[in-house]
Amino acid sequence: MEIISFLAIFLLFFVLLLSLFASWWFISMLIPIFLKGGPFVPTNWQRVEQMIRIAHITPQDHVIDLGSGDGRILLAALQAGAKKAEGYEIHRGLVSLSRWMAKKKKLENRLTIYCRSFWKADLKNCDVIFLYQLPLSMKLLKEKILKEAKPSARIVSNGFCLPDWIPQQKEGDIYLYQVPQKEN
Ligand SMILES: C[S@@+](CC[C@H](N)C(=O)[O-])C[C@H]1O[C@@H](n2cnc3c(N)ncnc32)[C@H](O)[C@@H]1O
């Protein structure tokens, strides 16, 4: 009898913990909506490969993902030879997950994930910017990129285009852009 009540209490405690974790995860998923960003929908692996190919990663490249999710694109870019990768991600659980994945793949020395809004990201030194955000933030992202990123930086956007900017390349709904030279 004692064992049964012990098991019942243990099970109850476990379910409570699980539902607390699930609620925290779910509420964190809603935060991006208030920060003009999209919720976590990971890019599928086939598209990750496609985006890395389109980006033409070189060993000199410093790559950045604005809303890096579980870090899969950044890790793939490092595996493709990028020098350094940086992610901005607002969901603390995803930040921890990407740092853990980087450790597992022994790439942690070349990866930095900031748990902060990508609107605060410093774009001036990056060579490649990865995006997978909602159309409502694409206009503002375009303005930020054009203002801050260096000429010739490449942008690879999954799913949605940057408005009024003709892509250099388009494969389905993956778009490649290049920041133009600044006019004097
Ligand atoms: C569609 S997911 C893309 C994830 C990842 N880049 C990928 O392709 O697998 C968008 C991500 O952006 C994050 N996000 C949305 N708004 C953000 C903001 N303002 N600052 C930082 N991250 C944000 C979300 O938490 C989510 O993980």
The ligand as an ORCA input file, in Angstrom:
! r2SCAN-3c Opt
* xyz 0 1
  C      11.059     30.296    -37.934
  S      12.180     30.074    -36.587
  C      13.718     29.824    -37.448
  C      14.733     29.098    -36.623
  C      16.053     28.797    -37.338
  N      16.635     29.997    -37.905
  C      15.832     27.796    -38.430
  O      15.818     28.204    -39.599
  O      15.671     26.607    -38.124
  C      12.302     31.769    -36.005
  C      13.114     31.892    -34.736
  O      13.294     33.279    -34.463
  C      13.206     33.488    -33.064
  N      12.860     34.898    -32.870
  C      11.727     35.536    -33.251
  N      11.783     36.842    -32.967
  C      12.998     37.053    -32.416
  C      13.669     38.217    -31.950
  N      13.106     39.433    -32.009
  N      14.927     38.078    -31.492
  C      15.531     36.857    -31.444
  N      14.943     35.712    -31.867
  C      13.691     35.816    -32.353
  C      12.130     32.514    -32.611
  O      12.215     32.226    -31.238
  C      12.433     31.312    -33.505
  O      13.306     30.424    -32.882
*
